[in-house]
Amino acid sequence: MRRTLIITSIILVLLGVGVAVYFYFFSATTVTVTPDNGGGLPIAGESPTPITEETPAPSSATGSPTSVSARLVKISAGPVVPGEVVVDTKAPNASSSPEVTVSYIERQSGNIFSYKVAASTLMRTSNKTLPGIQTAAWLPDASIAFVRYLSGADFSTINTYALRANGTNGFFLSQNISDLATASTSVLSLASGVNGSIASLSHTDGTHSSTIFSTPLSAAHVSFAGKNQYLAFTKPSAKLPGDAFLVDSAGRFSRIAGPENGLAALASPSGKWVLVSSVLDEAMHMELVNTVTGATIPLPIATIADKCVWAADESAIYCGVPMNPPLEARYPDDWYQGALSFNDRLWKIQVADRYAQLVLDFPLEAKESLDATALAINPAGTVLVFVNKNDGSLWSYRL
């Protein structure tokens, strides 16, 4: 009898906890966004996790922007999704100064925020709730962010959702896209498997998808490299030689760098230049490749290509460069895996003469250690933003 009472009590307690959890997390009225691919890319396998829209509420995770110095601002104290966009906004009238707007996604909620640099104002533009976003790739005009997140019982399914800045009419792309890049009028996606990878190009609304090239490489990154040209390189590893290729519109591959251990690459907007980072004698190494002439030019500073961004006019590259990186580390694996963090300075590399200039000493000006990643810059080249990999916070700096 006593045993029966104990079991009954346990069941009642569990039911009570279940009801409390339900009302705590799900009692708010939600509107389910149905997976709509706009008649374009198919949705493979199981249905993607529904996205919900909640009643607007104050966000405590992002916090208010904080001016660290006259030119350096900590936009978000809480973690953001790596991948943001910086846009030059037209002035409302001739007497007004042009504005620079930074759009980003809060990691905790998946809400989109917009920060105006000159006015120092922050506004949430979308209340769609999508926690767990891993990466975001924005269209250059900040109208859509293509976000990728894991779902399924064992989190083995990669969903890619087009999250509009105003929160309306989003749509899903195919599942299990391994890499994705954006341009003003098209989206480049890569689907990888044990037999290789297939790259596809579609309109920004997800329609008119077509295969542009295939490769035996089962682990690769892809991006745009100018008009009708693409950059593809093997995923970097300290112990494995990697290669970088230019791929033309007919799907023909031309090797531009490699084989080099730890190779990562970043193409300039026109594709004339490719920044290549690698490991040489267990230390970081960086060089520029002229894709027109084939010339390779060593650079005076070294970091990982993912810690850099090209200026829109290709005159310069901005990079977070580690101070005194440990010699015993495995680059770039330890950094990608979070086993190692850097204490960076921001440097500018002039492409014409390969001259490196110190732009910002983070420890001196910010009074804290910053590990810069996901760098972005506005077309006018006046504002640079980056994510501090140490805590996920978002920063901006007026150049």
N, C-alpha and C positions, 0 to 999 in steps of 0.2 A: 504493500500500500504506500509506504513511504517513498519507495523508488518511483512509483507512478506519479506521486505528487511532485517529486523533484523534476521528472521529465516534463510534466505539464507546465511547471513554473518556467523551465528553460525555454519551452516553445513559446509561451506567452511573452517572455522577455525579448526573444528574437523577433517575434511579430511586432512588438512595440518599437524595437530599434528600426525594423524595416519601414514601418509607417513614418517614423520620425525622419529617416533618411529621405524617403520619398518626398515628404512635404518640404524638407529643407532644400533639396536640389531641383525638384521638378514641379513644384506647385505653381510657379509662374506660368502664365499663358504663353504658349509658344506657337510659332507658325513654321511648319516644316517646309523647307525648300526642296522641291523634287528635283532629282538629277535630270537636268535639261542640257543636252549637248548641242542644241541649236540645229539638229539635223545633220551634224557633221561627224565628229569622231565617235566611234562606238564605245559603250561602257562594257568592259569585259568582266566576267566572273560575278561575284556578289555585288549587291547594290552598295554604293558608298555610304558612309555614315551620314545621317541627316544633319543638316546645319540648321540652327535655330536662330530666331530673332527675338530678343528679349526687350522688355520695356527699358528705355534708357535709364541708366543709373550712374552716379558718380563713380569714376574709376580711381581706385586707391593704388593700383599697381604701378601705373605710369608716373604719377606725381607731377609736380609743377616744374617747369624749366628753371634751372639755376645757373646764373652767370658766374662762372668760375673766375673769369677775367674779362677784360673789355672785348675780346674777340672769341673767347672759348666759352661755350655754353653746354651744360649737361641737360639735354632735352628731356631724357627719360631716366629716372632713377631705377625703375624696375626693368626687367629684361624685355627685350624686343626681339622680333623674328629677324635673323640675319637676312639682309636684302632690303634696301630702302631706295627711294628715288628723290632727286633734288631737281626742282623745276623752276625756271625763270617765269614769273607771272607778270603779265603786262600791267602797267600802271593804269588806274581808272581814268586818269586825265593827264594832260601834258605837264602839269605842275607837280604831280606826285612822283615819288621815286619808285622805280621798279622793285617788286618784291620777289624774294626767293622763298619757295615753299618746300618743306621736307615732309614727305608722306611715309608712314611706317605702320607696322602692325604690332600691337601689344601681344606678347607671347602668352600671357596668362589667359586672356579672353578671346583673342583673335580679332578684337576691335581695331578699326583703322583710325589713325590720328593724323592730323595735319598741323605742322608747326610753321608759322611765318617768322622768318629770321629777323627782319627789320622791326616788325611790330612786337616781337617776342610773345606771341599769342599761340595758344595750343587749343585745338578743337577736335572733338571726336566726330568723324564723318560717317561711320558705319557701326551699327550695334550688332551685327551678325556675330554669333558666338561660335567660335571654332578653336577650342584649346588644342594644344599639341602640335601646332604648325612647326615644321622643321626649317623650311626655307621659303623665300618669296622672290619672285622675279617680276618686276613691274614693267608695264609699258612706259616708254619715255615720257608720255604726257600724264602719267600718274592716274589714268582712268581705271586700270585693272591691275590687280596683283594676282599672278598665278602662284597659288600656295600649294605646298606638298606636305602631307601628313600621313601617319601610319594608322591602319585600322585592322580589324579582324581579331579573332580570338587570340592569335599569337603575334599580332602586330606585324604580319608579314606582307600585308597589302599596302601599296603606296597609292594614295588618292591625290589627284591634282584638280584643284577647283579654281575657277576664275572668279575671284572676289572683287567685285566692283567697288570703287571708292565710295560711292553713295549707298552701297548695300543692297542694290536692287538687281534682279535679273542675272544672277550668277549662273554658271554652268560648269559641268564636269568635263574633263578630257578623259582619255583612256586611262585605265588603271595601270599601275606598275611602270610608269615613266621613270627611268633612272636618272635622266638629266634633262634640263630645259633652259632655253635662252629666249629672249624676246627682242624684237625690233619694233619700229613704229607701225608696221603693217602686217607683221607675221610672227609666228611662234615656231621655234625649232625645238623638237622633242626627240629624245633617244630612248628606245626600248631595248633592254639588254637581256640576254639569256645565256645559257651554257654554249650555244652554237654561234654566238656573236651578237652584234647590235645592229639595229635598223634606225636610221634617222628620218624623220618626217617633218614636212613643212605645212603649216596650215594658216588660215587667216586668223586674226586676233579674236574672232567670234567662235573659233573652233571648227569652222567649216572648211571645205575644199582641201582636205588633207591629202598629201601625196608623198610617196617615198622619194627621198633625194639621194641617199646612198646607204650602203650596207658595208659592214666590216666584220672580219673574224674576231675583232677585239670584243671581249665580253665585259670589260670594265674600262670605260672611257668617259671623258668629259667632252662636250661640244659647245661651241659658241659661234656667233656671227663674226666674220672677219672681212668686213666691207660688203660690197654689193655682189650677190651671186657667188659668195665664197665663204667657206666655213673653216673653223679651227677645230681639230680633234686631237686629243692627246690621252695617253694611257693614265689611269689613276696613279698618282705618285706613291712610291714606296722607297724607303731608304735602302733596301737590300735588293731591289729589282730595277734593272735598266728600263727606262721609259722613252717613248718617242713622241714627237709632235708633228702633225701633218696639216697641210692646207688641202682642202677638198673643194674642187670646182663644182659648178652646177651640173656637170655630167657625172659626178660621183668619182672622179679620178683623184687619187691620193698622191701628194708630193711631200716627202719628208723634209722638214726644215730644221729639226733639232733631234738629237739623240743618236744612239742610245746613251742615256745618262741616268744615273740613280736619282731617285727623288724628283724627277722632272715634273714641273708644273708650268703652264703657259698662260699668257694674257695678251690677246690681240688688240692692236690699236683700232680706233673706229673705222678707218679705211682699209685695214688689213695690210698696210705697207710694212708695219713693224709688228714684231711679236716679242714680248718680254718673256724670257725663259729663266726659271730658277731651277737649281739642281744641287746635288751634293758632290763635292770634290774633296777627297781626302778627309771625309767625315765632317767637313765644314760647308756652310751654305755658300753658294756661288750664284751669280746672276749675270745675264748677258742680254744684248739686244740682237735680234735677227732681222735683217732687211730682206723681206720676202721677194723684192724685185731683183736685187743683185745677188742675194744669197750670202752676203757678208755677215759675219758674226763679230760683235763688238763687246768685249768684257766691260763691266760697269764697276765703278769704284766702291760701291756699297753692295751689301747682299742681304736678302730677306727671302720670304716665300712669296711667290707671285700672287697668291690669294690675299696678301696684305698690301696690295697696290691698286691704283686706279689711273687710267689715262685721262689727261685733259682732252676736251672735245676737239681742240685744234691740233692734237698730237704733238704739241711743242714740249710737253713735259709729262712726267710720271710722278705721282705722289705715293710714297710708301711708308708704312710703319716698319721701322728698322730696329731690331732688338739691340739693346745695350748689353755687351758682355754675355752673349749666349753661351751656355755650358758646352764644352767640347765633347763630353761623353754622351750627349743626347743623340737619338736617332731622328734626323730631320728628313722630311717634315712629319713623320708618323706620330711622334710623341706630342707634337703641337695639335695635330688634327684630333687625336684621341683624348686630349685634355690632360695628359700626364705631365705636360710642361707648359708654362705660361711665360710670356716675355714682358720685359719692361722696355717699352718702345720710345723712340723719338720719331717725329715726322720729318721726312726728308723729301726734297724735290730734285728730280733728275732732269736736267735740260737735255733734250734729245739731240740737238744740233751739235753740241760739243761734249756731251756726256759728263757734264759738270754737275756734281752733287752739292746741294745747298741745304743746310739745316733750317727747317721752317719752324718747328715747335719742339721744345724740350718738355715732354709731358711731366716728368718728375718735378721739374722746376716750376712750371706754371700751374699744373693741376694738383700738385702736392699729393699725388697718388700714382700707383703703377697702372699704366694703361697698355693693354695688348690689342692693338688695332686690327680689325678685320672688317669685311663687308664695306669697304670704302666706296663712297659715291661722291660725285661732284656735279655742280650745275653747269649747263652749257656755256655760260658766260665765264666760268672759271673763278668765281668769287667766293664760293662757299663749299667747304668740304665737310662731309659727315662720315662717321664711322661708328662701329659697335665695339665696345670694350669687351673682349672675349672673356675677361676675368669674371664679370658679373652680368653681362648682357645689356648694360646701359648704352644709351645712344647719345652721341656728342656731335656738336657742330663747331666749325672753326672758320672765321672769316679770313680769307687769304689776303 
